[in-house]
Amino acid sequence: MKNLKLKSARAAMDMSQQQLADAVCVSRQTINAIEKGDYNPTINLCISICKALGKTLDELFWNE
């Protein structure tokens, strides 16, 4: 499932995939794969992404 919450949070911070990838020490392709739903990140990566975007795990990764 696509992670549109991550994509919109990143866009709201005016951050490119590359900038987010650099902030959390992964490749741009990893961020792209997470947003497309092709890759399930580790909990540590989820936490790093949340910190970089100022969001909680629930806000970005919880599916209702």
Backbone hydrogen bonds in HBPLUS format (Angstrom, degrees):
<---DONOR---> <-ACCEPTOR-->    atom                        ^
c    i                          cat <-CA-CA->   ^        H-A-AA   ^      H-
h    n   atom  resd res      DA  || num        DHA   H-A  angle D-A-AA Bond
n    s   type  num  typ     dist DA aas  dist angle  dist       angle   num
A0003-ASN N   A0035-GLU O   2.90 MM  32  4.66 155.4  1.96 122.4 130.5     1
A0007-LYS N   A0003-ASN O   3.28 MM   4  6.60 165.5  2.30 144.5 148.4     2
A0008-SER N   A0004-LEU O   2.86 MM   4  5.99 161.5  1.90 147.1 152.0     3
A0009-ALA N   A0005-LYS O   2.97 MM   4  6.04 154.1  2.03 141.8 149.2     4
A0010-ARG N   A0006-LEU O   2.92 MM   4  6.08 158.4  1.97 152.3 158.1     5
A0011-ALA N   A0007-LYS O   2.96 MM   4  6.15 159.7  2.00 145.6 151.4     6
A0012-ALA N   A0008-SER O   2.84 MM   4  5.97 150.4  1.93 142.9 151.1     7
A0013-MET N   A0009-ALA O   3.26 MM   4  6.47 134.3  2.48 135.4 145.5     8
A0013-MET N   A0010-ARG O   3.16 MM   3  5.30 134.9  2.38  97.7 109.7     9
A0015-MET N   A0010-ARG O   3.08 MM   5  5.42 163.4  2.10 148.4 150.9    10
A0014-ASP N   A0011-ALA O   2.84 MM   3  4.80 155.9  1.90 105.7 111.8    11
A0020-LEU N   A0016-SER O   3.06 MM   4  6.35 161.5  2.09 153.4 157.5    12
A0021-ALA N   A0017-GLN O   2.85 MM   4  6.01 160.2  1.88 149.3 155.8    13
A0022-ASP N   A0018-GLN O   2.85 MM   4  6.06 159.1  1.90 150.1 155.2    14
A0023-ALA N   A0019-GLN O   3.04 MM   4  6.21 150.6  2.13 139.5 147.5    15
A0024-VAL N   A0020-LEU O   3.07 MM   4  6.36 139.3  2.24 148.0 158.0    16
A0025-CYS N   A0021-ALA O   2.85 MM   4  5.79 104.5  2.43 141.2 158.6    17
A0026-VAL N   A0021-ALA O   3.00 MM   5  4.98 166.1  2.02 137.4 141.7    18
A0025-CYS N   A0022-ASP O   3.43 MM   3  5.03 161.7  2.47  94.5  99.7    19
A0030-THR N   A0027-SER O   3.08 MM   3  5.26 131.3  2.32  98.6 110.9    20
A0031-ILE N   A0027-SER O   3.39 MM   4  6.88 156.6  2.45 147.9 152.2    21
A0032-ASN N   A0028-ARG O   2.94 MM   4  6.23 163.2  1.97 154.2 159.4    22
A0033-ALA N   A0029-GLN O   2.87 MM   4  6.03 156.7  1.92 143.6 149.8    23
A0034-ILE N   A0030-THR O   2.96 MM   4  6.22 153.0  2.03 149.5 156.5    24
A0035-GLU N   A0031-ILE O   2.98 MM   4  6.23 166.7  2.00 154.4 157.6    25
A0036-LYS N   A0032-ASN O   2.93 MM   4  6.14 148.9  2.03 147.4 156.4    26
A0037-GLY N   A0033-ALA O   3.01 MM   4  6.02 116.3  2.43 132.2 146.9    27
A0038-ASP N   A0033-ALA O   2.79 MM   5  4.94 141.7  1.94 155.8 156.4    28
A0037-GLY N   A0034-ILE O   3.08 MM   3  5.07 145.1  2.21  98.2 108.8    29
A0046-CYS N   A0042-THR O   2.93 MM   4  6.23 159.4  1.97 152.1 158.4    30
A0047-ILE N   A0043-ILE O   2.93 MM   4  6.15 158.9  1.97 149.8 154.7    31
A0048-SER N   A0044-ASN O   3.01 MM   4  6.24 157.4  2.06 143.8 149.9    32
A0049-ILE N   A0045-LEU O   2.90 MM   4  6.12 160.9  1.93 154.5 159.1    33
A0050-CYS N   A0046-CYS O   2.92 MM   4  6.17 161.4  1.96 150.1 155.5    34
A0051-LYS N   A0047-ILE O   2.94 MM   4  6.19 160.5  1.98 151.8 156.7    35
A0052-ALA N   A0048-SER O   2.98 MM   4  6.17 158.2  2.03 147.4 153.4    36
A0053-LEU N   A0049-ILE O   3.00 MM   4  6.21 142.7  2.14 147.4 157.3    37
A0054-GLY N   A0050-CYS O   2.78 MM   4  5.72 112.6  2.24 141.6 158.4    38
A0055-LYS N   A0050-CYS O   2.93 MM   5  4.81 159.2  1.98 138.1 141.6    39
A0054-GLY N   A0051-LYS O   3.34 MM   3  5.04 151.1  2.43  93.0 101.3    40
A0060-LEU N   A0056-THR O   3.24 MM   4  6.54 148.8  2.34 147.7 154.7    41
A0061-PHE N   A0057-LEU O   2.73 MM   4  5.49 163.9  1.76 158.6 163.7    42
